[in-house]
Amino acid sequence: MVTTFMTRITPYGLDRKVFVYLPDDYKTSGERYPVLYMFDGHNLFFDDTATYGTCWGLKEYLDAHPDFIVVGVDCNHEGNDRLVEYCPYKTRRWGGITGTGKAYLQWLVDELKPYIDAHYPTKPGRRYTGIGGSSMGGLMSLYAIAAHSAVFSKAACLSPSISICMEALLADIAKVHFPGLTRVYVSWGSKECQGKKGLAEHTERVLSVANTLQTRGAEVWTWLQVGGGHCEADWATQVPQFMKFLYGHNR
């Protein structure tokens, strides 16, 4: 089942909808569940709430594998504010962005996660807590696994927008020595880049991030989706494999 509630993102002073997937029998099963926090919550479960009319199909996957709680926070839909909210750095790209993503993630760790742990039957420990998203949400997930490695042990980073802040991201990852059982899934699609040169350059960037993660102790799965584009329909096809990789051994 998917339920929703409104929360306040205190660094912004804004109210925002939160989507929560819960196993249907969560109140009576006596079980506690791993939690995956995700960006762009409106795109995860239902086509009629998805920005472009196609969602990730997560509800169908989770209905068949009712072993998780997934928490997806809606993004800011006003103008350019999603890019600002989901960027942890200041960048000159895209006309210049002063990202507020660091404050957003601090809110998620300090306020949203404690609320979820207090109101739902979670397994709150690092071993069972993940974060995930696509595009700018994928970038935020990479940043989160580095900046908050004591909270998150796993990250699903689909088509992460790493090109806008490559140096800063690599520098933050290089500061971390990841604790054990850190898993990071990073994917990109061959149709996201223009021409063979563009694909080769982007692949090199992704593998540089993956290599840095590995040298700092993370287990990384990199996956090039041949024919894959920058859209929910293609990210949806990856749900089973990243869920199995991230959670398959320690539910």
KOLSE-473586 format. One record per residue: residue in one letter; x, y, z of N, C-alpha, C in turn. Coordinates in pm, whole numbers, padded with zeros to 5 digits, always signed. Layout:
aXYZXYZXYZ/...
END
This chain:
m+00084-00118+00000+00000+00000+00000+00088+00124+00000/v+00035+00231-00059+00106+00359-00059+00020+00461+00014/t+00078+00521+00113+00011+00627+00187+00089+00756+00171/t+00028+00868+00199+00096+00997+00187+00071+01081+00311/f+00162+01172+00336+00141+01273+00439+00218+01398+00398/m+00185+01508+00459+00254+01633+00433+00357+01658+00544/t+00471+01707+00503+00575+01741+00599+00628+01879+00566/r+00702+01936+00657+00764+02067+00633+00915+02048+00620/i+00969+02094+00509+01115+02094+00493+01165+02222+00557/t+01211+02209+00679+01238+02327+00761+01344+02421+00703/p+01450+02372+00635+01546+02469+00579+01484+02562+00476/y+01375+02516+00412+01310+02597+00309+01181+02664+00358/g+01127+02615+00470+00999+02666+00514+00886+02628+00420/l+00897+02510+00356+00799+02468+00258+00736+02334+00299/d+00606+02321+00272+00538+02194+00294+00554+02107+00170/r+00565+01977+00191+00591+01887+00080+00522+01753+00104/k+00472+01691-00002+00408+01560+00010+00514+01450+00016/v+00490+01353+00105+00575+01236+00118+00493+01112+00085/f+00544+01029-00005+00483+00902-00041+00554+00791+00036/v+00478+00702+00100+00538+00593+00176+00478+00461+00130/y+00562+00372+00079+00516+00237+00049+00534+00152+00173/l+00427+00079+00211+00427-00010+00327+00370-00146+00287/p+00430-00255+00331+00366-00386+00309+00224-00384+00366/d+00132-00448+00297-00009-00441+00336-00033-00484+00480/d+00044-00579+00528+00021-00631+00663+00121-00575+00764/y+00176-00457+00738+00282-00406+00824+00237-00385+00969/k+00108-00362+00992+00060-00338+01128+00045-00467+01208/t+00031-00578+01140+00003-00704+01210+00111-00809+01194/s+00204-00787+01102+00302-00891+01072+00405-00911+01182/g+00427-00806+01262+00533-00814+01363+00672-00795+01306/e+00681-00773+01174+00809-00753+01108+00855-00608+01117/r+00988-00592+01106+01045-00459+01086+01117-00462+00952/y+01123-00348+00884+01162-00348+00744+01278-00252+00716/p+01365-00290+00621+01464-00194+00570+01392-00078+00503/v+01459+00035+00495+01399+00155+00436+01489+00211+00327/l+01426+00243+00214+01493+00311+00104+01430+00449+00089/y+01508+00554+00109+01462+00692+00088+01492+00730-00056/m+01393+00795-00122+01411+00826-00262+01367+00969-00295/f+01430+01024-00397+01395+01156-00447+01283+01145-00551/d+01219+01258-00579+01111+01262-00679+01003+01160-00649/g+00950+01165-00528+00853+01066-00484+00731+01055-00573/h+00693+01164-00639+00575+01163-00726+00594+01074-00848/n+00720+01042-00883+00748+00961-01002+00761+00812-00973/l+00748+00770-00849+00784+00634-00812+00674+00531-00830/f+00550+00566-00793+00448+00463-00772+00331+00466-00870/f+00293+00584-00917+00171+00597-00996+00195+00681-01121/d+00142+00634-01234+00155+00710-01357+00083+00845-01348/d-00028+00849-01275-00105+00973-01274-00044+01083-01188/t+00059+01051-01111+00130+01157-01038+00266+01186-01099/a+00311+01102-01193+00443+01118-01254+00445+01239-01347/t+00557+01307-01349+00570+01430-01427+00537+01409-01574/y+00587+01299-01631+00567+01274-01774+00474+01157-01801/g+00394+01120-01701+00290+01020-01722+00333+00876-01710/t+00460+00853-01678+00510+00716-01660+00593+00711-01532/c+00560+00619-01442+00631+00609-01314+00733+00496-01318/w+00801+00476-01207+00902+00370-01197+00841+00231-01179/g+00711+00224-01152+00649+00093-01127+00692+00030-00996/l+00733+00111-00900+00782+00056-00774+00674-00015-00694/k+00550+00033-00702+00444-00033-00626+00427-00178-00669/e+00429-00202-00800+00411-00338-00850+00528-00427-00806/y+00649-00373-00812+00763-00451-00767+00753-00483-00618/l+00719-00383-00539+00713-00402-00394+00595-00487-00352/d+00485-00481-00425+00373-00572-00396+00415-00717-00411/a+00505-00742-00505+00555-00879-00526+00669-00913-00432/h+00732-00811-00373+00843-00830-00279+00819-00740-00157/p+00720-00773-00075+00679-00684+00034+00772-00690+00155/d+00898-00662+00128+01001-00674+00231+01063-00540+00268/f+01004-00430+00218+01068-00300+00233+00965-00192+00263/i+01016-00085+00320+00946+00043+00323+01023+00137+00231/v+00953+00206+00142+01016+00306+00056+00951+00441+00082/v+01033+00540+00106+00988+00674+00138+01034+00767+00027/g+00938+00826-00045+00972+00916-00154+00915+01054-00131/v+01001+01153-00127+00958+01292-00105+00940+01361-00240/d+00828+01427-00256+00803+01503-00378+00910+01611-00396/c+00938+01647-00520+01035+01752-00545+00965+01888-00549/n+01043+01993-00560+00988+02127-00579+00961+02145-00729/h+00837+02174-00763+00797+02183-00903+00800+02327-00956/e+00842+02421-00874+00839+02561-00914+00965+02599-00992/g+00946+02638-01117+01056+02690-01196+01179+02601-01195/n+01292+02660-01157+01421+02592-01155+01454+02533-01017/d+01354+02535-00927+01384+02506-00786+01422+02360-00763/r+01375+02268-00847+01416+02128-00830+01567+02116-00847/l+01623+02181-00948+01767+02173-00971+01844+02231-00853/v+01796+02340-00799+01862+02402-00684+01855+02310-00562/e+01738+02252-00539+01716+02165-00423+01796+02037-00432/y+01812+01984-00551+01880+01857-00570+02025+01872-00616/c+02084+01985-00589+02226+02004-00619+02300+02037-00490/p+02400+01958-00453+02471+01984-00327+02586+02084-00342/y+02604+02142-00460+02719+02228-00485+02678+02355-00559/k+02771+02448-00564+02756+02565-00650+02821+02534-00783/t+02752+02558-00892+02804+02524-01024+02771+02634-01123/r+02856+02649-01222+02831+02745-01329+02747+02686-01441/r+02727+02556-01436+02650+02489-01542+02504+02531-01536/w+02437+02517-01649+02294+02546-01660+02260+02688-01616/g+02346+02782-01650+02320+02921-01618+02361+02961-01478/g+02419+02866-01403+02464+02894-01267+02361+02852-01163/i+02402+02762-01074+02315+02711-00968+02391+02718-00835/t+02330+02777-00737+02382+02767-00600+02297+02664-00528/g+02345+02541-00529+02265+02430-00478+02245+02435-00327/t+02128+02387-00285+02096+02378-00141+02082+02232-00097/g+02136+02142-00178+02120+01999-00150+02179+01954-00018/k+02285+02019+00029+02344+01980+00157+02245+02003+00270/a+02176+02118+00266+02077+02147+00369+01959+02051+00360/y+01920+02018+00236+01809+01924+00217+01843+01788+00280/l+01961+01737+00253+01999+01606+00305+02015+01609+00456/q+02062+01721+00511+02071+01730+00656+01932+01723+00718/w+01834+01787+00651+01695+01776+00698+01647+01632+00691/l+01676+01563+00580+01631+01425+00565+01688+01338+00676/v+01815+01357+00707+01882+01275+00809+01836+01313+00950/d+01824+01441+00977+01797+01487+01114+01650+01491+01150/e+01561+01505+01050+01419+01523+01080+01330+01417+01017/l+01343+01395+00885+01254+01299+00820+01281+01157+00866/k+01405+01114+00865+01435+00976+00905+01390+00946+01048/p+01420+01032+01146+01368+01004+01280+01215+00995+01286/y+01147+01077+01207+01001+01071+01204+00955+00935+01149/i+01014+00892+01039+00977+00762+00980+01006+00649+01078/d+01120+00653+01143+01156+00547+01238+01061+00545+01358/a+01008+00661+01396+00918+00668+01511+00776+00624+01477/h+00736+00633+01351+00597+00608+01315+00573+00478+01237/y+00680+00414+01191+00664+00293+01112+00762+00186+01163/p+00734+00058+01136+00819-00050+01187+00945-00069+01102/t+01038+00023+01117+01161+00020+01037+01272-00057+01107/k+01370-00097+01027+01501-00134+01080+01588-00009+01063/p+01608+00067+01169+01665+00201+01153+01816+00205+01133/g+01885+00095+01155+02030+00097+01149+02085+00122+01009/r+02209+00163+01004+02276+00193+00877+02269+00075+00780/r+02287-00044+00830+02292-00163+00744+02167-00177+00659/y+02054-00124+00707+01926-00144+00639+01874-00018+00572/t+01951+00088+00571+01903+00217+00524+01972+00258+00395/g+01891+00286+00292+01946+00325+00164+01885+00454+00113/i+01942+00503+00004+01893+00625-00059+01905+00608-00209/g+01813+00668-00285+01817+00648-00429+01744+00755-00506/g+01780+00764-00634+01714+00859-00722+01776+00857-00859/s+01721+00939-00947+01768+00945-01085+01799+01089-01122/s+01886+01105-01219+01924+01236-01269+01981+01320-01154/m+01922+01434-01121+01971+01511-01007+01953+01433-00876/g+01848+01351-00869+01831+01265-00753+01940+01160-00743/g+01991+01116-00858+02105+01024-00859+02231+01092-00809/l+02251+01218-00850+02363+01296-00799+02352+01311-00648/m+02233+01345-00599+02214+01362-00455+02240+01232-00380/s+02207+01119-00441+02230+00991-00376+02379+00960-00365/l+02455+00995-00468+02601+00980-00462+02659+01069-00353/y+02614+01192-00348+02662+01283-00244+02625+01229-00106/a+02501+01180-00091+02453+01133+00039+02534+01017+00092/i+02569+00922+00004+02642+00804+00051+02781+00843+00099/a+02834+00955+00048+02964+01003+00093+02951+01091+00217/a+02860+01188+00212+02849+01285+00321+02783+01226+00444/h+02700+01126+00426+02627+01066+00539+02647+00914+00540/s+02772+00875+00528+02802+00731+00522+02772+00660+00653/a+02758+00733+00763+02721+00672+00890+02572+00640+00895/v+02493+00697+00803+02348+00678+00801+02306+00580+00692/f+02366+00596+00572+02327+00516+00456+02436+00416+00422/s+02397+00291+00398+02494+00189+00357+02477+00150+00212/k+02379+00209+00143+02352+00170+00006+02288+00287-00069/a+02317+00294-00199+02264+00401-00281+02236+00352-00421/a+02118+00387-00474+02082+00361-00613+02091+00492-00689/c+02188+00502-00779+02218+00628-00848+02199+00606-00997/l+02078+00630-01046+02044+00606-01185+02061+00734-01266/s+02138+00725-01371+02165+00840-01459+02201+00965-01380/p+02296+00956-01286+02327+01071-01201+02388+01185-01283/s+02347+01307-01250+02394+01426-01322+02529+01471-01266/i+02631+01390-01289+02761+01415-01227+02842+01519-01302/s+02809+01544-01428+02895+01632-01508+02893+01776-01459/i+02790+01816-01385+02781+01956-01344+02872+01988-01225/c+02924+01884-01159+03001+01911-01036+03102+01800-01010/m+03166+01752-01114+03251+01634-01106+03362+01648-01001/e+03435+01758-01007+03550+01774-00918+03508+01777-00772/a+03403+01850-00740+03357+01861-00601+03308+01726-00550/l+03236+01653-00635+03185+01523-00594+03299+01426-00567/l+03395+01418-00658+03509+01328-00638+03586+01364-00512/a+03600+01493-00485+03671+01536-00366+03600+01491-00239/d+03467+01498-00239+03392+01455-00121+03400+01304-00102/i+03391+01229-00212+03401+01084-00201+03540+01043-00152/a+03642+01113-00199+03779+01079-00162+03810+01100-00015/k+03726+01176+00054+03747+01202+00197+03698+01087+00285/v+03619+00998+00227+03547+00897+00305+03622+00765+00305/h+03620+00699+00419+03653+00556+00422+03525+00484+00457/f+03465+00420+00357+03333+00362+00379+03339+00243+00474/p+03245+00240+00569+03235+00121+00654+03197-00001+00570/g+03202-00117+00630+03168-00239+00559+03024-00240+00509/l+02998-00325+00410+02864-00343+00353+02809-00215+00292/t+02894-00138+00227+02849-00021+00152+02836-00060+00006/r+02715-00047-00049+02690-00084-00187+02634+00035-00263/v+02688+00058-00381+02643+00169-00465+02617+00118-00606/y+02495+00141-00654+02456+00105-00790+02456+00232-00874/v+02533+00232-00983+02540+00349-01071+02513+00305-01214/s+02416+00369-01279+02382+00331-01416+02375+00454-01505/w+02384+00429-01634+02366+00535-01733+02320+00470-01862/g+02252+00547-01946+02197+00494-02070+02273+00541-02191/s+02284+00454-02289+02362+00489-02407+02296+00600-02488/k+02164+00617-02476+02096+00723-02550+02093+00856-02475/e+02153+00861-02357+02158+00986-02284+02264+01081-02341/c+02355+01027-02419+02468+01104-02470+02460+01115-02621/q+02508+01226-02675+02506+01246-02819+02631+01188-02883/g+02613+01088-02965+02723+01030-03041+02816+00945-02958/k+02905+00874-03028+02999+00785-02961+03095+00861-02870/k+03138+00979-02912+03230+01057-02831+03165+01100-02700/g+03039+01147-02710+02968+01188-02589+02948+01073-02493/l+02915+00955-02547+02897+00837-02462+03028+00797-02398/a+03137+00801-02476+03268+00764-02422+03310+00858-02310/e+03287+00987-02329+03325+01084-02227+03242+01066-02100/h+03112+01044-02118+03028+01026-02000+03061+00896-01928/t+03085+00792-02004+03124+00664-01944+03252+00680-01863/e+03345+00756-01916+03470+00780-01842+03445+00852-01711/r+03353+00948-01713+03319+01019-01589+03256+00924-01486/v+03160+00843-01533+03093+00750-01441+03193+00652-01381/l+03280+00597-01464+03376+00500-01414+03478+00564-01320/s+03508+00692-01340+03597+00763-01247+03533+00773-01110/v+03403+00806-01107+03331+00811-00979+03328+00672-00916/a+03296+00569-00996+03289+00433-00944+03424+00388-00888/n+03530+00418-00959+03663+00379-00913+03697+00446-00781/t+03663+00574-00769+03691+00645-00644+03611+00584-00529/l+03485+00550-00554+03404+00482-00452+03469+00351-00409/q+03517+00275-00507+03577+00145-00476+03707+00160-00397/t+03788+00258-00433+03914+00277-00361+03889+00319-00217/r+03772+00373-00189+03739+00414-00052+03661+00306+00023/g+03642+00189-00038+03585+00075+00034+03444+00036-00002/a+03383+00102-00101+03246+00066-00139+03245-00044-00244/e+03141-00126-00241+03116-00224-00347+03026-00158-00450/v+03068-00153-00575+02996-00076-00677+02956-00165-00793/w+02833-00147-00839+02786-00208-00962+02761-00097-01062/t+02839-00091-01169+02814+00003-01277+02744-00071-01390/w+02645-00005-01448+02566-00071-01553+02529+00027-01662/l+02577+00001-01782+02538+00078-01900+02415+00014-01961/q+02306+00089-01963+02182+00039-02022+02185+00069-02172/v+02216-00030-02250+02223-00013-02396+02084+00022-02449/g+02074+00134-02517+01945+00181-02566+01866+00259-02463/g+01922+00272-02343+01852+00341-02236+01859+00492-02250/g+01750+00558-02218+01743+00703-02221+01733+00761-02081/h+01705+00889-02076+01698+00961-01949+01550+00977-01913/c+01487+00866-01872+01343+00869-01849+01301+00759-01752/e+01184+00782-01693+01132+00689-01593+01109+00549-01650/a+01065+00540-01774+01037+00408-01833+01162+00321-01835/d+01278+00381-01863+01402+00303-01865+01454+00278-01724/w+01437+00373-01635+01479+00351-01496+01395+00242-01431/a+01268+00234-01468+01180+00132-01411+01231-00009-01437/t+01291-00031-01554+01338-00166-01587+01454-00209-01498/q+01517-00113-01431+01633-00145-01347+01596-00175-01202/v+01471-00154-01166+01430-00171-01026+01468-00308-00970/p+01434-00419-01036+01467-00548-00977+01616-00568-00953/q+01701-00523-01046+01843-00551-01030+01907-00462-00924/f+01867-00334-00915+01932-00255-00810+01879-00290-00671/m+01753-00330-00661+01702-00372-00531+01770-00500-00484/k+01790-00593-00575+01857-00719-00538+02002-00692-00498/f+02070-00606-00574+02209-00575-00543+02222-00505-00408/l+02136-00408-00384+02149-00329-00261+02107-00406-00136/y+01997-00481-00146+01937-00541-00027+01937-00694-00027/g+01985-00755-00131+01965-00899-00146+02027-00983-00037/h+02133-00933+00026+02205-01018+00123+02181-00981+00268/n+02105-00874+00293+02093-00833+00434+01958-00768+00463/r+01850-00830+00418+01717-00775+00445+01684-00787+00593/
END
